[in-house]
Amino acid sequence: MSEATTPAPRGSPWLFAIPLLIFAALAAVFAKGLFSGDASKVPSALIGKPAPAITLPPLEGLQRDDQPVPSFNMADLAKGKATIVNVFASWCAPCRVEHPFLLAMADSAAVKQGKVAVVGLNYKDEAENARRFLGALGNPYSAVGVDRNGRAAIDWGVYGVPETFLIGPDGRIIDKHVGPLDGPAASKLLAKAAALVK
C-alpha cells in the first residue's frame, strides 16, 4: 500500500524579498548620512570645554623677525585674546591649499591689533621639512608647537590634517573646522575670533 505524499506548503514569494527590501532601506539610510551635511562641521566633544593642556617643543630653528618662534601652551591660549590654532604638516597637500588664507588671517587688523593670535600645531613632521614648508610659503604663525608623535592631536580630537580650532579668550574651544580653509571659512572664523575680544 503506497502512502500518498502531500506536497510541502509553498510560502509566499514575497518572503524572499523581505531581506532584500531591508538591505535596500538600510543602504539608503547610510548613503543619506554619508553624502549629506558639511564635512567641515564634524562634531567635537571639546566644543565649549577648555583646550587640552599641552606642552610641546617649539619648531627648532624657525625664526620670525629675526627671533626664534616659540611654542605655545594652555596658559598662552587663555591670555585674554582669541587664538586660531591650525594643525598642519609639510607632507599635507591640503595644507598648501589653505596656506594663503592663513597668511591673510595673520595680516588682518585683528591679528595686528593683538586681538587674535594665529598659532600652528605641527603634526608628525620632520623639523627640516616643516621649516622648509614655512620658508617657501611664508609663516603665518606667531607660535608653533611640534607634535612629533601625534599625542597632542589625539588629545585635541584631531581627525586629520589640516584642522583649525578657535579658542576663546578664556581658553575654551569655541569652534572647529575640519579640512582646508577656503576664503569664506577663513573670513568667518576670523570674524568670529575678533568678535570674542572687545
Stockholm file with secondary structure:
# STOCKHOLM 1.0

chainA/1-198         MSEATTPAPRGSPWLFAIPLLIFAALAAVFAKGLFSGDASKVPSALIGKPAPAITLPPLEGLQRDDQPVPSFNMADLAKGKATIVNVFASWCAPCRVEHPFLLAMADSAAVKQGKVAVVGLNYKDEAENARRFLGALGNPYSAVGVDRNGRAAIDWGVYGVPETFLIGPDGRIIDKHVGPLDGPAASKLLAKAAALVK
#=GR chainA/1-198 SS CCCCCCCCCCCCTHHHHHHHHHHHHHHHHHHHHHHSSCGGGCCCTTTTSBCCCCBCCBCTTCEETTEECCCCBHHHHTSSSEEEEEEECTTCHHHHHHHHHHHHHHTSHHHHTTSEEEEEEEESCCHHHHHHHHHHHCCCCSEEEEESSSHHHHHHTCCSSSEEEEECTTSBEEEEEESCCCHHHHHHHHHHHHHHCC
#=GC SS_cons         CCCCCCCCCCCCTHHHHHHHHHHHHHHHHHHHHHHSSCGGGCCCTTTTSBCCCCBCCBCTTCEETTEECCCCBHHHHTSSSEEEEEEECTTCHHHHHHHHHHHHHHTSHHHHTTSEEEEEEEESCCHHHHHHHHHHHCCCCSEEEEESSSHHHHHHTCCSSSEEEEECTTSBEEEEEESCCCHHHHHHHHHHHHHHCC
//
